Amino acid sequence: MQHLITFKADEFPTAGEAIQHAEASGRGEAIVLGGKHYVVEKSEAHRLEAAGVPFAYLHVIDHPDHPHGLVVTVPVN
């Protein structure tokens, strides 16, 4: 049985663009859900997590082999 859950988000074509938007705006979280990249308010991310929706937070970390940073995912659920 599948459940439908709606959420408010801005969609971006790449993980990098979603992360940049979240950082530049100073609000929201960059996530990947169903293979798509979004920026959601923190409360929406918490609501998705509480509902058991599988997604991952997107972050950029410093890495010597990637001068512009390395995008990593942090899975939830």
C-alpha positions as CSV (number, residue, x, y, z in Angstrom):
1,M,0.0,0.0,0.0
2,Q,1.4,3.4,-1.0
3,H,0.5,6.7,0.7
4,L,0.5,10.0,-0.9
5,I,2.1,12.9,1.0
6,T,2.3,16.5,-0.4
7,F,5.0,18.9,0.6
8,K,6.1,22.5,-0.2
9,A,9.4,22.7,-2.0
10,D,11.4,24.4,-4.7
11,E,12.8,21.9,-7.3
12,F,16.2,22.3,-8.8
13,P,17.9,20.5,-11.7
14,T,21.0,19.5,-9.7
15,A,22.1,18.8,-6.1
16,G,24.6,21.6,-6.4
17,E,22.0,24.2,-7.3
18,A,19.7,23.1,-4.5
19,I,22.5,23.4,-2.0
20,Q,23.6,26.8,-3.3
21,H,20.0,28.1,-3.1
22,A,19.6,26.8,0.5
23,E,22.9,28.4,1.6
24,A,22.3,31.7,-0.2
25,S,18.8,32.1,1.1
26,G,19.9,31.2,4.6
27,R,16.8,29.1,5.1
28,G,15.6,25.7,4.2
29,E,17.3,22.4,3.6
30,A,18.5,20.9,0.4
31,I,17.2,17.3,0.0
32,V,16.9,14.6,-2.6
33,L,13.7,12.7,-2.7
34,G,12.7,10.3,-5.5
35,G,15.7,11.2,-7.5
36,K,14.8,14.9,-7.6
37,H,16.5,17.8,-5.8
38,Y,14.5,20.2,-3.6
39,V,14.9,22.9,-1.1
40,V,12.3,22.6,1.7
41,E,11.7,24.5,4.9
42,K,13.2,22.8,8.0
43,S,9.7,22.1,9.3
44,E,8.8,20.3,6.0
45,A,11.9,18.2,6.3
46,H,11.0,17.3,9.9
47,R,7.4,16.5,8.8
48,L,8.7,14.2,6.0
49,E,11.0,12.5,8.4
50,A,8.2,12.0,11.0
51,A,5.9,10.5,8.3
52,G,8.6,7.9,7.4
53,V,9.3,9.3,4.0
54,P,12.7,8.2,2.7
55,F,14.9,11.1,1.5
56,A,18.4,12.4,2.0
57,Y,19.8,15.7,3.1
58,L,22.4,17.2,0.7
59,H,25.6,18.8,1.9
60,V,28.9,19.9,0.4
61,I,32.1,18.9,2.2
62,D,35.7,19.9,1.6
63,H,37.7,17.2,-0.2
64,P,41.2,17.5,-1.7
65,D,40.2,15.8,-4.9
66,H,37.2,18.2,-5.5
67,P,38.3,21.8,-5.4
68,H,34.6,23.0,-5.3
69,G,33.6,20.5,-2.7
70,L,32.1,17.1,-2.8
71,V,28.3,16.6,-2.6
72,V,27.3,14.0,0.0
73,T,23.9,12.7,1.0
74,V,22.8,11.9,4.5
75,P,19.9,9.3,4.3
76,V,16.8,9.6,6.4
77,N,14.3,6.8,6.9
